[in-house]
């Protein structure tokens, strides 16, 4: 299967109003009209939406949407999954309407995270951030990346590699059965990271990439002015080269704002890495704070 990238995600929790202010005024996403299923929606570019937020009893990852090239690619992908014994169903008319896509398939990964394969996403209005200067690098790279926490490492890795077609970028070893693996499906260093630190499942963070250092700095200023909890201070990752910081959203998961992310090509060779070049104090401790399993 060939995925184009991370297209959208849905999250849930009780503090939806606080999240709406965080997403718009701090992260810089553009609020747009609510989706057909009632979700608050936010754009990061000219797509109709990239992030949806639902009111729920607990903080949770609702779904991740991965884009494919078209109807033929979706049908082929669904056939491959079914042949491999993966339970996958066609999205209903109501689900397609809520996501505003032409085609949709629904499945789950081994940790229980709801995944959606889609094509034909609707366009929206020209992107204008309520934060004024905020811009995001999307296009062929997709929305950004997510770090998923899983309770068992090997089943998740087999699924994302063998069933969804992700390739290894690099990895960290935390000990027997635990670690962090970074997986790519386009030139972005990783669209998905799979991390196992014990019996936890959920979304640790969403990364939004911005054009430059000043964009990161302006987001840093907005976060501090709004007294948003900083979960990892400014720093530079060794593996993807990202200059970034992390902040905790009102729905439990973290948002990384970064720039200068590495782009991969066919010559890339995956290898282990240890630690960051500098900074990101607090990142390891933040792994215990996630938006839990599916709603």
C-alpha positions in Angstrom: 0.0 0.0 0.0 1.2 3.5 -0.8 0.0 6.2 1.6 0.5 9.9 0.7 0.7 11.1 4.2 -1.2 12.0 7.4 -4.3 13.8 6.2 -6.3 14.7 9.3 -7.0 13.6 12.8 -9.8 13.7 15.3 -9.4 14.1 19.1 -11.9 14.2 22.0 -12.2 15.3 25.6 -14.2 17.4 28.1 -12.2 20.6 27.6 -13.3 21.3 24.0 -13.8 25.0 24.5 -10.3 25.4 26.0 -8.9 23.4 23.2 -10.6 25.6 20.5 -8.8 28.6 22.0 -5.5 26.8 22.2 -5.7 25.5 18.6 -6.5 28.9 17.1 -4.8 31.5 19.3 -1.7 29.5 20.3 -1.1 26.8 17.7 -2.4 29.2 15.0 -4.8 26.8 13.2 -7.8 28.4 11.5 -11.3 27.6 13.0 -13.8 26.7 10.3 -17.4 25.7 10.2 -18.3 22.6 12.3 -18.3 19.2 10.6 -21.5 17.3 9.8 -21.0 15.2 12.9 -20.8 18.3 15.1 -17.0 18.3 15.6 -15.2 21.6 15.9 -12.9 21.9 12.9 -9.6 23.6 12.2 -7.7 24.1 9.0 -3.9 24.3 8.5 -4.0 25.1 4.8 -6.5 25.2 1.9 -8.0 21.9 2.9 -11.5 22.1 4.4 -10.1 20.8 7.7 -7.1 19.0 9.2 -8.1 18.7 12.8 -11.5 17.9 14.4 -12.3 18.1 18.1 -15.2 16.3 19.8 -16.7 16.7 23.3 -16.1 13.5 25.3 -16.0 12.2 28.8 -12.2 11.6 28.6 -9.3 12.7 26.6 -8.9 10.4 23.6 -7.6 10.0 20.1 -10.8 9.6 17.9 -9.2 8.7 14.6 -6.3 9.2 12.2 -6.9 9.8 8.5 -4.2 8.7 6.0 -4.6 9.8 2.4 -4.3 7.7 -0.7 -4.1 8.7 -4.3 -7.7 8.0 -5.4 -10.5 5.6 -5.7 -8.4 2.9 -7.4 -5.7 3.2 -4.8 -8.3 2.9 -2.0 -9.9 -0.2 -3.5 -6.5 -1.8 -4.0 -5.5 -1.0 -0.4 -8.7 -2.4 1.1 -8.3 -5.6 -1.0 -4.7 -6.0 0.2 -5.7 -5.5 3.9 -8.6 -8.0 3.6 -6.3 -10.6 1.9 -3.9 -10.2 4.9 -6.7 -10.8 7.3 -7.2 -7.2 8.5 -10.8 -6.2 9.3 -11.7 -3.2 7.2 -15.0 -1.7 6.2 -16.2 0.9 3.8 -17.0 4.2 5.4 -20.7 5.0 5.6 -22.3 7.9 3.7 -22.6 9.7 7.0 -18.9 9.2 7.8 -17.9 10.4 4.3 -20.0 13.5 4.8 -18.5 14.2 8.2 -15.0 13.9 6.8 -15.9 15.7 3.6 -14.1 13.1 1.5 -15.1 11.2 -1.7 -14.0 7.7 -0.4 -13.3 6.3 3.0 -12.3 3.0 4.6 -12.2 2.3 8.4 -9.9 -0.1 10.3 -8.0 -0.3 13.6 -4.4 -0.9 14.4 -3.3 -3.6 16.9 -3.4 -1.0 19.8 -7.1 -0.2 19.0 -6.5 3.2 17.4 -9.1 3.9 14.7 -7.5 4.6 11.3 -9.2 5.8 8.2 -8.0 5.6 4.6 -9.4 8.3 2.4 -9.2 10.2 -0.9 -10.9 13.2 -2.4 -10.7 15.6 0.5 -12.6 18.8 0.1 -11.0 22.2 -0.3 -11.9 25.1 1.9 -11.3 28.8 2.2 -7.8 30.4 1.8 -5.9 29.8 5.0 -5.7 32.7 7.4 -4.4 32.1 10.9 -6.1 33.9 13.8 -2.5 34.2 15.1 -1.7 36.4 12.1 1.7 35.1 11.0 1.3 31.4 11.5 1.9 29.2 8.5 2.3 25.4 8.1 4.2 23.1 5.7 1.8 20.6 4.4 1.2 19.7 0.7 2.9 16.5 -0.4 4.2 16.1 3.1 0.8 15.7 4.7 -0.4 17.5 7.8 2.7 16.7 10.0 3.4 13.7 12.2 1.9 11.9 15.2 3.6 9.9 17.9 1.4 6.9 18.9 1.9 5.2 22.2 1.2 1.4 22.0 1.2 -1.3 24.6 3.0 -3.9 22.5 5.7 -2.8 20.1 6.2 -5.7 17.6 2.5 -6.1 16.5 2.2 -2.4 15.9 5.4 -2.2 13.9 4.4 -5.2 11.8 1.1 -3.6 11.1 2.4 -0.2 10.1 5.2 -1.7 8.0 3.6 -4.7 6.4 0.0 -3.6 6.1 0.2 0.1 5.6 3.5 0.3 3.8 5.5 2.6 6.1 9.3 2.4 6.0 11.8 2.8 8.9 13.5 6.1 9.3 15.3 5.3 12.5 14.7 4.1 16.1 15.5 4.3 19.7 15.9 1.2 22.0 14.5 1.6 25.5 15.1 -2.0 26.6 13.4 -5.4 26.0 10.1 -4.9 24.1 10.2 -1.1 24.4 11.4 1.7 22.2 10.5 4.3 19.7 10.4 3.8 15.9 10.0 6.5 13.3 8.3 5.6 10.1 7.9 7.5 6.8 5.6 7.2 3.8 6.7 10.4 1.9 9.8 12.7 2.1 9.0 13.9 5.6 11.3 12.2 8.0 8.4 10.5 9.7 4.6 10.7 9.5 4.1 8.2 12.4 6.2 7.4 15.4 5.4 4.2 17.3 6.5 4.3 21.0 6.2 1.6 23.6 7.0 2.4 27.3 4.6 0.0 29.0 0.8 -0.8 29.0 -0.4 2.5 27.6 -2.2 3.4 24.3 -3.0 6.8 22.9 -1.7 9.9 21.2 1.4 11.5 22.6 1.8 14.4 20.2 1.0 16.0 16.9 3.8 17.8 15.1 3.0 20.9 13.0 5.9 22.1 10.9 6.3 25.8 10.2 8.6 27.5 7.7 11.4 28.9 9.9 12.9 29.6 13.3 11.0 32.9 13.7 7.7 31.0 13.2 8.7 28.6 16.0 9.8 31.6 18.2 6.5 33.4 17.6 4.6 30.2 18.6 6.8 29.9 21.7 5.9 33.5 22.6 2.2 32.8 22.2 2.3 29.7 24.3 4.1 31.5 27.1 1.9 34.5 27.0 -1.2 32.2 27.3 0.5 30.3 30.1 0.2 27.0 28.2 2.1 24.2 29.9 5.4 23.6 28.1 6.1 19.9 28.0 9.5 20.1 26.3 11.6 23.3 26.0 13.2 24.5 22.8 15.7 22.0 21.3 17.0 20.3 18.2 16.2 16.6 17.5 19.1 14.5 16.3 17.1 12.3 14.0 14.8 14.5 12.0 16.7 17.7 12.6 13.6 19.5 13.9 14.1 22.7 15.9 11.1 22.7 18.1 9.3 22.8 21.4 6.3 20.9 22.8 3.2 22.2 24.7 0.4 20.3 26.3 -3.1 20.8 24.8 -6.3 21.0 27.0 -7.2 17.5 25.5 -4.2 15.8 27.0 -2.0 15.3 24.0 1.0 17.5 23.2 1.6 19.7 20.1 5.1 20.1 18.7 5.8 23.2 16.7 9.0 22.8 14.7 10.9 23.8 11.6 13.8 22.6 9.4 12.7 19.0 9.4 14.8 16.5 7.4 13.5 15.2 4.1 14.3 11.6 3.0 14.9 10.1 -0.4 15.4 6.5 -1.6 19.1 6.5 -0.5 18.1 6.9 3.2 19.4 4.1 5.5 17.7 3.6 8.8 19.9 3.4 11.9 19.5 3.8 15.6 20.1 7.1 17.4 20.5 8.2 20.9 19.3 11.5 22.3 18.9 14.9 20.9 21.5 17.4 19.9 20.4 19.8 22.6 17.5 21.0 24.6 13.9 19.5 24.7 14.1 19.3 28.5 11.0 17.6 29.8 10.3 15.5 26.7 10.9 12.1 28.3 8.8 12.9 31.3 5.9 13.9 29.0 5.6 10.4 27.6 3.3 9.5 30.5 0.8 12.2 29.5 -1.3 11.2 26.5 -4.8 11.4 25.0 -5.9 7.8 25.8 -7.3 5.1 23.5 -10.2 5.4 21.1 -13.5 6.9 22.0 
